[in-house]
């Protein structure tokens, strides 16, 4: 190998060392294997902190409004006493009927059927975007009831 070939090899080697070094100290280093495509977007509300059943009970005792994002049939069968029904799938259509009149300064608590459900996080994120103060359950209805929150069964009277 002649001198210019060795110099080119040294330059390529130095560039690789510098490149790997810079990548290692980046806040978000580029992956060394796999795709360079951007990661898929996170679920809406995935980064919202959820609250424990104890915190939910405390808020319920303080009179915070609870929003049930389960289906209307599930809500009619059993729900937290005094909760309002706001099905996640009908959020855009029912927001003004159910929540808009509360005002952004009134805290709301969102719960659903199961532990840390996507519907709960999605509705909570949408409410936060609209300026509401929101808490969300890390558990479902049954865990909230087991924590001591009262239940109502059967058709609701006058609830939106």
C-alpha positions, -999 to 999 in steps of 0.1 A, spaced: 0 0 0 14 34 -9 16 65 13 -16 81 1 -36 49 7 -23 47 43 -31 84 48 -67 78 35 -70 48 59 -58 68 88 -83 96 80 -112 71 77 -102 55 110 -99 89 128 -133 100 114 -149 67 127 -134 72 162 -146 109 163 -180 99 150 -185 72 175 -172 94 203 -196 123 194 -225 98 192 -217 84 227 -219 118 244 -251 130 227 -283 134 248 -301 111 224 -274 89 206 -282 75 172 -288 37 174 -258 16 163 -281 -11 148 -316 -12 134 -336 14 116 -328 51 117 -365 59 112 -380 80 139 -398 61 167 -436 59 165 -454 87 182 -463 81 219 -499 75 229 -517 107 237 -514 111 275 -488 83 280 -466 106 300 -494 118 324 -488 108 360 -516 86 374 -528 87 409 -532 60 435 -565 47 449 -558 66 481 -554 99 463 -586 92 443 -605 85 475 -592 118 490 -603 137 460 -637 120 459 -642 129 496 -633 166 487 -660 166 461 -640 165 429 -661 156 398 -654 121 385 -657 114 348 -664 78 337 -649 71 302 -663 36 299 -693 28 276 -726 42 286 -739 6 292 -711 0 317 -717 33 333 -754 26 337 -747 -8 353 -722 5 379 -703 36 385 -688 58 412 -715 77 430 -721 111 414 -698 104 384 -706 118 350 -705 97 319 -681 109 291 -674 80 268 -639 83 254 -651 76 219 -677 104 221 -655 130 238 -656 155 210 -694 152 207 -702 152 244 -676 175 259 -698 206 259 -728 187 273 -708 171 302 -677 191 311 -675 225 295 -698 241 320 -676 231 350 -650 257 341 -612 250 339 -606 258 376 -628 229 388 -607 197 392 -618 166 374 -608 130 380 -609 105 350 -614 68 355 -622 38 333 -627 1 334 -592 -12 339 -558 -4 352 -542 26 335 -564 24 304 -556 42 271 -591 58 271 -585 73 305 -551 88 294 -565 100 261 -595 118 277 -573 133 305 -548 146 279 -576 162 259 -590 178 290 -556 191 300 -552 206 265 -585 224 270 -572 239 303 -588 217 329 -571 205 361 -572 167 358 -563 137 378 -564 102 364 -567 67 379 -539 42 379 -566 16 385 -601 8 373 -636 12 387 -634 -19 409 -602 -9 426 -616 26 433 -647 11 448 -626 -13 469 -607 17 482 -639 30 498 -655 52 471 -693 47 470 -709 31 440 -742 36 422 -760 9 402 -787 12 376 -798 39 354 -786 74 363 -812 101 369 -804 135 353 -768 127 347 -755 138 313 
